[in-house]
């Protein structure tokens, strides 16, 4: 059996039959099997927008060697007596716990939020009534913040091929579309993620794992550099291994860990707002037409480095999505973006953020605790300005010209907009950098200046980073691992899940 890998250009709405004919013609063969290895959109020329599809073909009619395969993670069962506590059910926490349970540890996940079914109801009620639920919101609950997102599965992290393969295969087995295995920019959408995390939970329980919802970690018991127990609102749990994946929003958890001697340093992160446009404006600007068969919605990625200003870029672009109230606490006001799998909602949105070194921004050295306090106070100031969860907003043109709108406008944001001098609510250096960059973005994308800009986007990544060894073990501790976005070493679903897996595998292989 021979093997060959080729890349083909195909129309945006190509069918499996068209792909087979193209392979047959390209290689002059009739009897073969194939699998798609990669599928990416080439939209550099509006007159010739097409898919570039890389396929692996097996046939007796061709000659060639088998390709190198990414090896599987060595996760094999062995009877063990050790207990492992994992705090947080987001990608990092879940996949760390899943791997540990698979190899025989007695593993329990502690999750402060609710299961995904309750969480969905809590979020729906919040968006209808404005009544915040501390256990069912966009930050806390089953699957972490990523459950209610666009579900982007791309990552710039290096050396995670084995982990990525395991994660994506687990998602497909739990109900994700198989295309995530080969799309250049895969996403699953929040609607699919709600099903996926539920099915993964069921499998975790079936192999002997335990998950305790609405169970908040309040403190830890430490003896001789080891965490011996997790102290929660529902009792104390003794443990041999302690892994914590708090995400980037659990401020009181950070502070508790610092109190126990876990060392953190400040790190660069980003701050800004969300921009929103009718999706058809973005489609027209990017494609030269409002719709193209076979493509869901147009995307964009913009960067700007104006001399003397902070670097500004768009982040977490959600085509055909919506802006959501992503507060983790009832006295903070922040926004984020999400979309469903079909990406067919009316609006497109993206974070528009400036890269920040907080010590340079404030002109002094600051501790990790001071960084947390500064960010939390900024998030509180948006809540206080709005007297709740309305999103302060203005038009992009208004932001550039410092002109407050006279009335509200249509938006996907569910809790209402509040006309505001948004540039004054953001730190001065950030808003002035964003103003200059928005001018540049408006030159790059036709109609960009007609959109709106709103809220505080403050969760691109954690502002602090734990001091830890390569395997995730916190410096000065013998069994405490801090993983995922909350560690300051990962961001997004895939890199966070891979970070959790790497920590688990280091334990397994030790």
C-alpha positions as CSV (number, residue, x, y, z in Angstrom):
1,X,0.0,0.0,0.0
2,X,1.5,3.3,-1.1
3,X,1.0,6.7,0.6
4,X,1.1,10.3,-0.6
5,X,0.3,13.7,0.8
6,X,-0.9,16.5,-1.5
7,X,-2.5,19.9,-1.2
8,X,-5.4,20.9,-3.4
9,X,-7.3,24.1,-4.1
10,X,-11.0,23.7,-3.9
11,X,-14.1,25.9,-4.1
12,X,-15.5,27.2,-0.8
13,X,-18.6,24.9,-1.1
14,X,-16.8,21.8,-2.3
15,X,-18.4,18.4,-1.7
16,X,-16.7,15.1,-0.8
17,X,-17.4,13.9,-4.3
18,X,-15.6,16.9,-5.8
19,X,-12.6,16.2,-3.5
20,X,-12.4,12.6,-4.6
21,X,-12.5,13.6,-8.2
22,X,-9.8,16.1,-7.7
23,X,-7.6,13.5,-5.9
24,X,-8.2,11.0,-8.7
25,X,-7.3,13.5,-11.4
26,X,-4.3,14.9,-9.6
27,X,-2.7,11.4,-9.0
28,X,-4.3,9.6,-11.9
29,X,-5.6,6.8,-9.6
30,X,-9.0,5.3,-9.2
31,X,-8.9,3.1,-6.1
32,X,-7.8,4.9,-2.9
33,X,-8.8,6.0,0.6
34,X,-8.0,9.5,1.9
35,X,-8.1,11.6,5.1
36,X,-8.1,15.3,5.4
37,X,-5.0,16.5,7.3
38,X,-5.5,20.3,7.1
39,X,-8.1,22.7,5.7
40,X,-7.4,26.4,5.6
41,X,-9.1,29.4,3.8
42,X,-7.1,31.4,1.3
43,X,-8.8,34.8,1.1
44,X,-5.9,36.9,0.0
45,X,-7.6,37.7,-3.3
46,X,-11.3,38.5,-3.2
47,X,-11.7,37.3,-6.7
48,X,-10.4,33.8,-5.8
49,X,-11.3,32.9,-2.3
50,X,-10.9,29.1,-1.9
51,X,-10.0,26.3,0.5
52,X,-6.5,24.8,0.5
53,X,-7.0,21.2,1.6
54,X,-4.1,18.9,2.5
55,X,-5.0,15.2,2.1
56,X,-3.2,11.9,2.9
57,X,-4.0,9.2,0.3
58,X,-3.5,5.5,0.6
59,X,-3.6,3.4,-2.6
60,X,-2.0,0.3,-4.2
61,X,-1.6,2.5,-7.3
62,X,1.0,4.9,-5.8
63,X,4.4,4.4,-4.3
64,X,5.5,6.1,-1.1
65,X,6.3,5.6,2.5
66,X,4.0,5.9,5.5
67,X,4.1,9.2,7.2
68,X,5.5,9.7,10.7
69,X,2.7,9.4,13.3
70,X,2.4,11.5,16.4
71,X,2.9,9.0,19.2
72,X,0.1,8.5,21.7
73,X,0.5,9.7,25.3
74,X,1.4,6.7,27.5
75,X,-1.7,6.6,29.7
76,X,-2.0,3.1,31.0
77,X,-3.8,1.9,34.1
78,X,-2.0,0.8,37.3
79,X,-3.5,0.1,40.7
80,X,-2.6,3.1,43.0
81,X,-3.6,4.2,46.4
82,X,-2.8,7.9,46.2
83,X,-5.5,10.5,46.3
84,X,-5.5,13.5,44.0
85,X,-7.5,16.6,44.4
86,X,-7.9,18.9,41.4
87,X,-9.5,22.3,41.9
88,X,-11.3,23.7,38.9
89,X,-13.1,21.9,36.0
90,X,-11.8,24.0,33.2
91,X,-9.7,22.5,30.4
92,X,-6.5,22.4,32.6
93,X,-8.2,21.0,35.6
94,X,-10.3,18.5,33.8
95,X,-7.6,17.0,31.6
96,X,-5.2,16.7,34.5
97,X,-7.8,14.9,36.5
98,X,-8.9,12.8,33.5
99,X,-5.3,11.5,32.9
100,X,-4.6,10.9,36.6
101,X,-7.8,8.9,37.0
102,X,-7.1,6.9,33.8
103,X,-3.8,5.7,35.3
104,X,-5.3,4.7,38.6
105,X,-5.2,7.6,41.0
106,X,-8.3,8.2,43.2
107,X,-9.1,11.6,41.7
108,X,-11.7,14.2,42.8
109,X,-12.4,17.4,41.0
110,X,-13.6,20.3,43.2
111,X,-15.6,23.0,41.2
112,X,-16.9,26.1,42.9
113,X,-19.6,26.6,40.2
114,X,-22.5,24.5,39.0
115,X,-22.8,21.7,36.4
116,X,-23.3,22.9,32.9
117,X,-27.0,22.4,32.9
118,X,-27.5,24.6,36.0
119,X,-24.9,27.0,34.7
120,X,-26.8,27.5,31.5
121,X,-30.0,28.3,33.4
122,X,-28.2,30.7,35.7
123,X,-26.6,32.6,32.9
124,X,-30.0,32.8,31.0
125,X,-31.6,34.2,34.1
126,X,-28.7,36.7,34.6
127,X,-29.1,38.0,31.1
128,X,-32.9,38.3,31.5
129,X,-33.0,39.9,34.9
130,X,-29.6,41.2,35.7
131,X,-29.5,39.1,38.9
132,X,-25.9,37.8,39.2
133,X,-25.4,34.2,40.3
134,X,-22.0,33.6,42.0
135,X,-22.1,29.9,41.1
136,X,-23.5,30.0,37.6
137,X,-21.9,32.7,35.5
138,X,-19.5,33.1,32.5
139,X,-16.4,32.6,34.6
140,X,-17.2,29.9,37.1
141,X,-18.9,26.5,36.5
142,X,-18.3,23.2,34.7
143,X,-15.8,23.5,31.9
144,X,-14.5,26.9,33.1
145,X,-14.7,30.2,31.2
146,X,-14.1,28.3,27.9
147,X,-17.5,26.6,28.0
148,X,-19.2,29.8,27.1
149,X,-16.9,31.1,24.4
150,X,-16.3,30.8,20.7
151,X,-14.6,27.5,21.5
152,X,-11.4,28.3,19.6
153,X,-9.0,25.3,19.5
154,X,-5.9,27.0,18.1
155,X,-2.8,27.5,20.2
156,X,0.6,29.0,19.6
157,X,2.2,26.8,22.3
158,X,5.1,24.7,21.1
159,X,5.9,21.1,21.9
160,X,2.3,20.0,22.7
161,X,1.7,17.7,19.7
162,X,0.9,14.7,21.7
163,X,-1.3,16.6,24.2
164,X,-3.1,18.4,21.4
165,X,-3.9,15.0,19.7
166,X,-5.2,13.6,23.0
167,X,-7.4,16.7,23.7
168,X,-8.9,16.9,20.2
169,X,-9.6,13.2,20.0
170,X,-11.2,13.4,23.5
171,X,-13.4,16.2,22.3
172,X,-14.5,14.3,19.1
173,X,-15.3,11.2,21.1
174,X,-17.4,13.5,23.4
175,X,-19.4,14.9,20.5
176,X,-17.3,17.6,18.8
177,X,-17.3,17.7,15.0
178,X,-14.5,15.7,13.4
179,X,-13.3,18.8,11.5
180,X,-11.6,20.1,14.6
181,X,-8.9,17.4,13.9
182,X,-7.9,19.1,10.6
183,X,-9.2,22.7,10.4
184,X,-6.4,25.3,10.5
185,X,-8.5,27.4,12.8
186,X,-10.9,25.0,14.5
187,X,-13.7,26.1,16.8
188,X,-16.6,24.2,18.3
189,X,-18.9,27.0,19.6
190,X,-20.5,27.2,23.0
191,X,-23.5,25.2,22.0
192,X,-21.3,22.2,21.2
193,X,-19.1,22.8,24.3
194,X,-22.0,22.4,26.6
195,X,-22.6,18.9,25.3
196,X,-18.9,18.1,25.2
197,X,-18.1,19.0,28.8
198,X,-21.2,17.0,30.0
199,X,-20.1,13.9,28.1
200,X,-16.5,14.2,29.3
201,X,-17.8,14.5,32.9
202,X,-19.8,11.3,32.4
203,X,-16.8,9.4,31.1
204,X,-14.7,10.7,34.0
205,X,-17.2,9.4,36.5
206,X,-17.5,6.1,34.6
207,X,-13.8,5.4,35.1
208,X,-14.1,6.1,38.8
209,X,-13.5,9.8,39.1
210,X,-15.5,12.1,41.4
211,X,-16.6,15.7,40.7
212,X,-18.0,17.9,43.4
213,X,-19.9,21.0,42.1
214,X,-20.7,24.1,44.2
215,X,-17.7,23.3,46.3
216,X,-15.5,26.3,46.9
217,X,-11.9,26.0,48.0
218,X,-11.5,28.3,51.0
219,X,-8.1,27.3,52.3
220,X,-5.4,24.6,52.3
221,X,-3.6,22.7,55.0
222,X,0.2,22.7,54.4
223,X,2.8,20.6,56.3
224,X,6.5,20.3,55.5
225,X,6.0,21.7,52.0
226,X,3.0,19.4,51.2
227,X,-0.6,20.2,50.8
228,X,-2.3,17.6,53.0
229,X,-5.9,18.8,52.8
230,X,-8.3,21.0,50.8
231,X,-10.6,23.0,53.1
232,X,-13.9,23.8,51.4
233,X,-17.3,25.1,52.2
234,X,-18.5,21.5,52.1
235,X,-15.9,19.9,54.3
236,X,-12.2,19.0,54.3
237,X,-10.6,16.6,51.8
238,X,-7.3,14.9,52.6
239,X,-5.0,14.4,49.6
240,X,-1.6,13.1,48.5
241,X,-1.5,15.3,45.4
242,X,-3.0,18.8,45.0
243,X,-3.5,20.4,41.6
244,X,-5.2,23.7,41.2
245,X,-6.5,25.2,38.0
246,X,-8.2,28.4,39.2
247,X,-8.5,30.2,35.9
248,X,-7.6,33.9,35.8
249,X,-10.6,35.3,37.7
250,X,-10.5,33.7,41.2
251,X,-8.9,36.6,43.1
252,X,-9.5,35.2,46.6
253,X,-7.9,31.9,45.6
254,X,-4.8,33.8,44.4
255,X,-4.6,35.7,47.6
256,X,-5.0,32.5,49.7
257,X,-2.2,30.8,47.9
258,X,0.1,33.8,48.3
259,X,-0.7,33.8,52.0
260,X,0.6,30.2,52.1
261,X,3.9,31.1,50.5
262,X,3.1,30.3,46.9
263,X,5.3,32.8,45.0
264,X,4.0,34.9,42.1
265,X,5.5,37.6,39.9
266,X,3.8,40.2,37.7
267,X,3.7,39.6,34.0
268,X,2.7,41.4,30.8
269,X,-1.0,41.1,29.8
270,X,-3.5,43.2,27.9
271,X,-6.4,45.5,28.6
272,X,-9.0,47.3,26.5
273,X,-12.6,46.9,25.3
274,X,-14.8,45.0,22.9
275,X,-15.5,46.3,19.4
276,X,-18.7,45.2,17.6
277,X,-19.9,45.5,14.0
278,X,-22.7,44.0,11.9
279,X,-21.2,40.8,10.5
280,X,-22.1,41.8,7.0
281,X,-19.8,44.9,7.2
282,X,-16.9,42.6,8.0
283,X,-17.9,40.1,5.3
284,X,-18.1,42.9,2.7
285,X,-14.8,44.4,3.8
286,X,-12.9,41.1,3.8
287,X,-14.6,39.3,0.9
288,X,-16.1,42.0,-1.2
289,X,-19.5,40.4,-0.8
290,X,-22.0,39.8,2.1
291,X,-22.0,36.0,1.9
292,X,-19.9,33.1,0.4
293,X,-21.3,29.6,0.3
294,X,-19.3,27.2,2.4
295,X,-17.9,29.8,4.7
296,X,-19.6,30.8,8.0
297,X,-18.4,34.3,8.5
298,X,-15.4,36.5,7.8
299,X,-12.8,37.0,10.5
300,X,-10.0,39.6,11.0
301,X,-6.8,39.9,13.1
302,X,-5.4,43.4,13.4
303,X,-2.2,44.7,15.0
304,X,-0.8,48.2,15.4
305,X,2.4,49.6,16.8
306,X,2.3,53.4,16.6
307,X,5.5,55.1,17.7
308,X,5.4,56.1,21.3
309,X,2.3,54.1,22.1
310,X,1.5,50.7,23.5
311,X,1.1,47.9,21.0
312,X,-2.6,47.3,20.3
313,X,-4.2,44.2,18.7
314,X,-7.5,42.5,18.3
315,X,-8.1,39.4,20.4
316,X,-10.5,36.5,20.5
317,X,-12.5,37.6,17.4
318,X,-16.0,36.1,17.4
319,X,-17.5,36.2,14.0
320,X,-21.3,35.9,14.0
321,X,-21.2,36.0,17.8
322,X,-22.2,38.1,20.8
323,X,-20.7,40.2,23.6
324,X,-21.5,38.8,27.1
325,X,-21.2,40.0,30.7
326,X,-18.3,37.9,31.9
327,X,-18.0,39.1,35.5
328,X,-16.9,36.5,38.1
329,X,-18.2,38.6,41.0
330,X,-21.3,40.7,41.7
331,X,-19.4,44.0,42.0
332,X,-17.3,43.8,38.9
333,X,-18.2,44.7,35.3
334,X,-16.3,43.2,32.4
335,X,-17.2,41.9,29.0
336,X,-16.1,39.0,26.8
337,X,-17.1,37.4,23.4
338,X,-18.7,34.1,22.5
339,X,-20.3,32.5,19.5
340,X,-22.1,29.3,18.6
341,X,-20.8,26.7,16.1
342,X,-22.7,28.1,13.1
343,X,-21.4,31.6,13.8
344,X,-24.6,33.0,12.2
345,X,-25.6,35.7,14.6
346,X,-26.0,39.3,13.4
347,X,-22.9,40.8,14.9
348,X,-19.1,40.3,14.9
349,X,-17.0,41.2,17.9
350,X,-13.4,41.2,19.1
351,X,-11.4,42.3,22.0
352,X,-9.4,45.5,21.1
353,X,-6.6,45.6,23.7
354,X,-3.3,47.2,24.5
355,X,-0.3,45.2,25.7
356,X,0.5,46.3,29.2
357,X,3.5,46.0,31.5
358,X,1.9,47.2,34.7
359,X,5.1,48.4,36.4
360,X,5.8,50.6,33.4
361,X,2.2,51.7,33.2
362,X,2.2,52.7,36.9
363,X,5.8,53.9,37.0
364,X,6.8,51.8,40.0
365,X,7.6,48.2,41.1
366,X,4.5,46.3,42.2
367,X,3.9,43.0,43.9
368,X,1.6,40.3,42.6
369,X,-1.0,41.3,45.3
370,X,-0.8,44.9,44.2
371,X,-1.4,43.9,40.6
372,X,-4.5,41.9,41.6
373,X,-5.8,44.9,43.6
374,X,-5.2,47.3,40.7
375,X,-7.0,45.2,38.2
376,X,-9.9,44.4,40.5
377,X,-10.3,48.1,41.3
378,X,-10.4,48.9,37.6
379,X,-13.2,46.3,37.1
380,X,-15.0,47.7,40.1
381,X,-14.9,51.2,38.6
382,X,-16.8,50.0,35.5
383,X,-19.4,48.5,37.7
384,X,-19.7,51.7,39.8
385,X,-19.9,53.9,36.7
386,X,-22.8,51.8,35.3
387,X,-24.3,51.1,38.7
388,X,-24.6,47.5,37.6
389,X,-23.8,45.4,34.5
390,X,-24.7,47.8,31.6
391,X,-21.7,48.2,29.3
392,X,-20.3,51.7,28.9
393,X,-20.0,52.3,25.2
394,X,-19.4,54.8,22.4
395,X,-19.0,54.5,18.7
396,X,-15.5,53.8,17.4
397,X,-15.5,57.1,15.7
398,X,-16.6,58.7,18.9
399,X,-13.8,57.0,20.8
400,X,-11.3,58.4,18.3
401,X,-12.8,61.9,18.5
402,X,-13.7,61.8,22.2
403,X,-17.4,62.3,21.6
404,X,-19.9,60.6,23.8
405,X,-23.0,59.3,22.0
406,X,-26.3,60.9,22.8
407,X,-28.3,57.6,23.0
408,X,-27.9,53.9,23.0
409,X,-27.7,51.6,19.9
410,X,-28.4,48.1,18.8
411,X,-26.0,45.5,20.1
412,X,-25.7,41.8,20.9
413,X,-24.9,42.6,24.6
414,X,-27.8,41.4,26.6
415,X,-27.8,43.7,29.6
416,X,-27.9,47.0,27.8
417,X,-25.5,49.8,26.8
418,X,-24.7,53.0,28.6
419,X,-23.4,56.0,26.5
420,X,-20.2,56.9,28.1
421,X,-16.8,58.6,27.6
422,X,-15.1,55.2,27.5
423,X,-11.7,56.7,26.8
424,X,-11.8,58.3,30.3
425,X,-12.8,55.1,32.0
426,X,-9.7,53.3,30.7
427,X,-6.2,54.1,31.9
428,X,-4.9,57.1,30.0
429,X,-2.0,55.4,28.2
430,X,-4.2,52.5,27.2
431,X,-7.0,54.7,25.7
432,X,-4.6,57.0,23.9
433,X,-2.8,54.0,22.3
434,X,-6.2,52.4,21.4
435,X,-7.3,55.7,19.8
436,X,-4.4,55.9,17.4
437,X,-4.7,52.2,16.6
438,X,-8.4,52.4,15.9
439,X,-7.6,55.0,13.3
440,X,-5.2,52.5,11.7
441,X,-7.7,49.7,11.9
442,X,-10.3,51.9,10.2
443,X,-7.9,52.3,7.3
444,X,-7.3,48.5,7.0
445,X,-11.0,47.4,7.2
446,X,-13.5,49.5,5.3
447,X,-16.4,50.5,7.6
448,X,-14.5,49.6,10.8
449,X,-15.0,53.1,12.2
450,X,-18.8,52.7,12.0
451,X,-18.8,50.0,14.7
452,X,-19.1,50.4,18.5
453,X,-16.7,49.9,21.3
454,X,-17.8,48.9,24.8
455,X,-17.0,47.7,28.2
456,X,-13.8,46.5,29.8
457,X,-11.9,43.5,28.3
458,X,-9.6,42.5,31.1
459,X,-9.3,38.7,30.9
460,X,-7.0,38.2,27.9
461,X,-4.6,36.5,30.4
462,X,-3.6,36.6,34.1
463,X,-1.6,39.7,35.2
464,X,0.5,37.5,37.5
465,X,2.5,34.3,37.0
466,X,3.4,31.6,39.6
467,X,7.0,30.6,40.1
468,X,7.0,26.9,39.2
469,X,9.1,24.1,37.8
470,X,8.7,22.9,34.2
471,X,6.3,20.2,35.3
472,X,4.0,22.6,37.0
473,X,5.2,22.0,40.6
474,X,5.2,25.3,42.6
475,X,8.6,26.3,43.9
476,X,9.0,25.4,47.5
477,X,6.3,22.7,47.5
478,X,6.4,19.0,47.1
479,X,2.9,18.2,45.8
480,X,1.3,21.5,44.8
481,X,0.8,22.1,41.1
482,X,-0.7,25.3,39.6
483,X,-1.8,24.8,36.0
484,X,-3.8,26.5,33.2
485,X,-4.5,30.1,32.7
486,X,-4.4,30.9,36.4
487,X,-0.7,29.9,36.4
488,X,0.2,32.6,34.0
489,X,1.7,30.0,31.6
490,X,-1.3,29.2,29.4
491,X,-4.1,30.9,27.6
492,X,-7.1,29.5,25.8
493,X,-8.6,26.0,25.7
494,X,-5.9,24.0,24.1
495,X,-2.8,25.5,25.8
496,X,-4.6,25.3,29.2
497,X,-5.7,21.7,28.7
498,X,-2.1,20.8,27.5
499,X,-0.6,22.5,30.5
500,X,-2.8,20.4,32.8
501,X,-1.9,17.2,30.9
502,X,1.8,18.0,31.1
503,X,1.6,18.3,34.8
504,X,-0.4,15.0,35.1
505,X,2.1,13.2,32.9
506,X,5.0,14.4,34.9
507,X,3.4,12.9,38.0
508,X,2.5,9.7,36.2
509,X,6.0,9.3,34.8
510,X,7.8,10.2,38.0
